[in-house]
Amino acid sequence: MSTSNPIQPAIGAGEAQEVNNIASVAMSEGAQPASGEAAVSESAAAAAVLELSAEMSADASDSDSDGEFSMEDFGKILAEHEQSHRSEISEGEVVKGRVVKISDQNVIIDVGFKSEGIVAISEFKDGEQITINPGDEVDVYVKQLENAEGYVELSRADAVRMQSWEQIEQAYKQGTNIIARVTDRIKGGLRVDVGGIQAFLPGSQVDVRPVRNLDSFRNKEIEVRVLKVNKKRGNIVLSRKIVLEEMINGKKSETLKNLEEGIIVEGQVKNITEYGAFIDLGGLDGLLHITDMSWGRIQNPNELFKVSENIQVKVLKFDRDKERVSLGYKQLIPDPWATTVERFPIGSRVKGKVVSITDYGAFIEIEPGVEGLVHVSEMTWSKRVKHPSKLLSVGQEVEAQVLEVDSNNRRISLGIKQIEPNPWETLPERYGVGTRVKGRVRNLTDFGAFIEIEDGIDGLVHVSDISWTKRIKHPSEALKKNQEVEAIITAIDVENRRLSLSIKDLEPNAWDKFFDSHHLGDLVTGKVTRFANFGAFVELEDGIEGLCHVSELSENHIDKREDAVKQGQTLQFKILKMDREARKIGLSARAVGKDEPILDVRNYTSGDSGMARLFEVADFNSGAASAGDEESKK
């Protein structure tokens, strides 16, 4: 520093030297004359001395005295100068300062005191980014006017915290809203930050409706109302619900004025459930039911909408007294069913996607909002389909034919099998009566067996057409399910979709063969197989049976059939009757060895066992025997 001093002309040499000594002390007080941050304090001290010298020069020029000051006067003026600067700031308050310099460790801030203040640079960092520049004005908290190094110790964080407390207390007293940032979810609610001050937001005060997922509010800024403040305990309780209720009530009155049925309004999706979505129309919620979202089929409202999404809806019903609103979304576009008759005429072919399968059929979406039903009977020409899922699956693309359209009831009947030719219509061209075919036994019933000769074509083999000779009571005695068999087509009925088959016709008719090779009066050998009330059945060949009436079992009168023959006994019999058409053979054991005329009696009556009774034959033989007896007597 230069030895010249602006106050020297006004004082004597002795006083000037003392002033210089005082200035040196003032310049070095609380700091070491060095480079860097200490140099700033030195300049401040020098500035204070220069300022004081200027004041003394001015006072000397205006003084009525001879322009000389005593050391006592100088000390008094210097003390007053320091006191005036000291009174500008005090510890424990927030003041404004200007950033002078930024170092690696500290930020130097001029707060108008005799020395600058320092703040740790970490208080001005956001991560690694420094948020302040030289020349910026900031609010800082005075922690200590003069530390061991002569600086004013400041804090930016404490200043922000004090200001935040003031804002919070003011908002609490005035009932105004403040902005807070959610930092974390804690037990019972949310922890929020209000200008560096931690506060509590109870879960019941987060929204006007219960919130299931509080984590969704994390790191979000929200507007809240202060419910409770205790600065001493650091306790702050907030409410977002009150803010929302006030906003809703304000919007609701305006919405109710303008709302009416039939108008189109814009709203925000507030909540989504399984049965629909709640739309905020402006302080008033309306229900958009899932059935009014789309003309087509939707499984879940989430397929169309998302929470917080803005959409347009139509007011379907509005109860002003109960403040209930029913909304529609699909009503914004024309009903596709209104023109289905013109767009999907009967007989036309359509393409669509399987959207649902039931026990009785499958629903096909042929365009958005229009579905048709394919009944299980219209899926294939085959009759063996038990469930639609065996042929179709959800999501499958199919082609179908329109069978019926009912716009009023929103029904369209479709057929898939109609896409392929009907195999029954071309059956006579591919098969004729008498054709030998192969097939698989698909089903067995009491009256016969169904044989599948090709996909969609089943023929019936009646139980009587299984064998020429074997007495079959149930088809299962000769056939098994899924057995591969051959058969002969005996009849074709395209209109009623009936095909008659015969397995026995694969071989020559054993009855015809017997009748061709035997005549009345022939002797045959047979085995008694079973008895009936009126006689005994005799097996002549494999599957060929004849009946011997009780009167023809013996020449002698018998009370019981067993008195003449035994079951399983093999005897000779004479053929008394042959009925090719009815496949009946009348036998006589009594007539064997006798040369008696044979009468071909054609008429038999049905017996209890289903076989013919030989009443006429018995009467004839009895008459012939009586005549013979009378002749011998003569």
Disulfide bonds with the S-S distance in Angstrom:
none
